[in-house]
């Protein structure tokens, strides 16, 4: 359920609003237990996603580090290698 909740900080290029929203949606789904809420719960669910997105964007904008930004392609390659080792398949 939480496959889109990934580290979004300190990457080059920085996380997009879509990435932050996707992570926020997964977070709210996990907290609520709903993959798709009922009609009566939809407004509260949508409001929660928007608020988490807003706060997450604010957080990412305020964090400070001295570390060099991580490269998205290199991190994706490492993740594929870990998956290949874990599941015994060839990296994509």
BALOBA-1460 file (C-alpha; in Angstrom, 3 decimals):
// residues 92
<rec num="1" residu="x" x="0.000" y="0.000" z="0.000"/>
<rec num="2" residu="x" x="2.854" y="2.427" z="0.694"/>
<rec num="3" residu="x" x="4.943" y="1.910" z="-2.414"/>
<rec num="4" residu="x" x="4.867" y="5.636" z="-3.286"/>
<rec num="5" residu="x" x="6.099" y="6.767" z="0.103"/>
<rec num="6" residu="x" x="9.753" y="7.275" z="-0.643"/>
<rec num="7" residu="x" x="12.433" y="9.613" z="0.545"/>
<rec num="8" residu="x" x="11.838" y="12.832" z="-1.376"/>
<rec num="9" residu="x" x="14.439" y="15.064" z="0.220"/>
<rec num="10" residu="x" x="17.869" y="15.967" z="-1.134"/>
<rec num="11" residu="x" x="17.511" y="14.708" z="-4.692"/>
<rec num="12" residu="x" x="18.555" y="16.362" z="-7.909"/>
<rec num="13" residu="x" x="16.195" y="17.313" z="-9.467"/>
<rec num="14" residu="x" x="14.021" y="18.053" z="-6.420"/>
<rec num="15" residu="x" x="10.759" y="16.226" z="-5.773"/>
<rec num="16" residu="x" x="7.823" y="17.453" z="-7.817"/>
<rec num="17" residu="x" x="4.407" y="18.362" z="-6.440"/>
<rec num="18" residu="x" x="3.041" y="15.214" z="-8.099"/>
<rec num="19" residu="x" x="5.553" y="13.037" z="-6.228"/>
<rec num="20" residu="x" x="4.736" y="14.745" z="-2.940"/>
<rec num="21" residu="x" x="0.996" y="14.355" z="-3.572"/>
<rec num="22" residu="x" x="1.394" y="10.650" z="-4.463"/>
<rec num="23" residu="x" x="3.258" y="10.036" z="-1.197"/>
<rec num="24" residu="x" x="0.615" y="12.025" z="0.703"/>
<rec num="25" residu="x" x="-2.194" y="10.018" z="-0.870"/>
<rec num="26" residu="x" x="-0.523" y="6.736" z="0.124"/>
<rec num="27" residu="x" x="0.036" y="8.059" z="3.650"/>
<rec num="28" residu="x" x="-3.637" y="9.023" z="4.063"/>
<rec num="29" residu="x" x="-4.722" y="5.682" z="2.596"/>
<rec num="30" residu="x" x="-2.533" y="3.874" z="5.130"/>
<rec num="31" residu="x" x="-3.818" y="5.939" z="8.062"/>
<rec num="32" residu="x" x="-7.472" y="5.682" z="7.100"/>
<rec num="33" residu="x" x="-7.442" y="2.087" z="5.908"/>
<rec num="34" residu="x" x="-9.316" y="3.169" z="2.767"/>
<rec num="35" residu="x" x="-8.009" y="2.624" z="-0.723"/>
<rec num="36" residu="x" x="-11.091" y="4.436" z="-1.997"/>
<rec num="37" residu="x" x="-13.274" y="6.071" z="0.648"/>
<rec num="38" residu="x" x="-17.067" y="6.069" z="0.560"/>
<rec num="39" residu="x" x="-18.893" y="9.100" z="-0.814"/>
<rec num="40" residu="x" x="-19.590" y="10.346" z="2.690"/>
<rec num="41" residu="x" x="-15.900" y="10.121" z="3.642"/>
<rec num="42" residu="x" x="-14.504" y="11.486" z="0.358"/>
<rec num="43" residu="x" x="-14.424" y="15.182" z="1.399"/>
<rec num="44" residu="x" x="-12.532" y="14.420" z="4.629"/>
<rec num="45" residu="x" x="-10.173" y="12.103" z="2.751"/>
<rec num="46" residu="x" x="-9.460" y="14.685" z="0.033"/>
<rec num="47" residu="x" x="-8.933" y="17.416" z="2.626"/>
<rec num="48" residu="x" x="-6.448" y="15.215" z="4.487"/>
<rec num="49" residu="x" x="-4.496" y="14.509" z="1.279"/>
<rec num="50" residu="x" x="-4.306" y="18.225" z="0.479"/>
<rec num="51" residu="x" x="-3.187" y="19.125" z="4.003"/>
<rec num="52" residu="x" x="-0.524" y="16.398" z="4.114"/>
<rec num="53" residu="x" x="0.710" y="17.522" z="0.685"/>
<rec num="54" residu="x" x="0.909" y="21.130" z="1.878"/>
<rec num="55" residu="x" x="2.748" y="20.259" z="5.074"/>
<rec num="56" residu="x" x="5.123" y="17.850" z="3.307"/>
<rec num="57" residu="x" x="5.994" y="20.514" z="0.716"/>
<rec num="58" residu="x" x="6.616" y="22.994" z="3.512"/>
<rec num="59" residu="x" x="8.826" y="20.498" z="5.338"/>
<rec num="60" residu="x" x="10.899" y="19.712" z="2.247"/>
<rec num="61" residu="x" x="11.352" y="23.435" z="1.630"/>
<rec num="62" residu="x" x="12.644" y="24.061" z="5.148"/>
<rec num="63" residu="x" x="15.043" y="21.157" z="5.594"/>
<rec num="64" residu="x" x="18.764" y="21.935" z="5.433"/>
<rec num="65" residu="x" x="21.656" y="19.604" z="4.698"/>
<rec num="66" residu="x" x="25.340" y="19.811" z="3.896"/>
<rec num="67" residu="x" x="25.258" y="16.547" z="1.948"/>
<rec num="68" residu="x" x="25.419" y="16.631" z="-1.817"/>
<rec num="69" residu="x" x="22.103" y="15.932" z="-3.554"/>
<rec num="70" residu="x" x="21.535" y="12.311" z="-4.529"/>
<rec num="71" residu="x" x="21.169" y="11.366" z="-8.164"/>
<rec num="72" residu="x" x="17.755" y="9.873" z="-8.966"/>
<rec num="73" residu="x" x="19.054" y="7.600" z="-11.716"/>
<rec num="74" residu="x" x="21.823" y="6.153" z="-9.554"/>
<rec num="75" residu="x" x="19.405" y="5.545" z="-6.668"/>
<rec num="76" residu="x" x="16.922" y="3.857" z="-9.035"/>
<rec num="77" residu="x" x="19.711" y="1.635" z="-10.392"/>
<rec num="78" residu="x" x="20.716" y="0.646" z="-6.847"/>
<rec num="79" residu="x" x="17.093" y="-0.183" z="-6.014"/>
<rec num="80" residu="x" x="16.840" y="-2.408" z="-9.106"/>
<rec num="81" residu="x" x="20.062" y="-4.191" z="-8.103"/>
<rec num="82" residu="x" x="18.730" y="-4.776" z="-4.578"/>
<rec num="83" residu="x" x="15.468" y="-6.142" z="-5.978"/>
<rec num="84" residu="x" x="17.350" y="-8.438" z="-8.359"/>
<rec num="85" residu="x" x="19.462" y="-9.771" z="-5.517"/>
<rec num="86" residu="x" x="16.435" y="-10.175" z="-3.253"/>
<rec num="87" residu="x" x="14.149" y="-11.830" z="-5.802"/>
<rec num="88" residu="x" x="16.783" y="-13.578" z="-7.934"/>
<rec num="89" residu="x" x="15.978" y="-11.818" z="-11.195"/>
<rec num="90" residu="x" x="18.095" y="-9.870" z="-13.663"/>
<rec num="91" residu="x" x="18.101" y="-6.094" z="-13.101"/>
<rec num="92" residu="x" x="15.948" y="-4.155" z="-15.577"/>
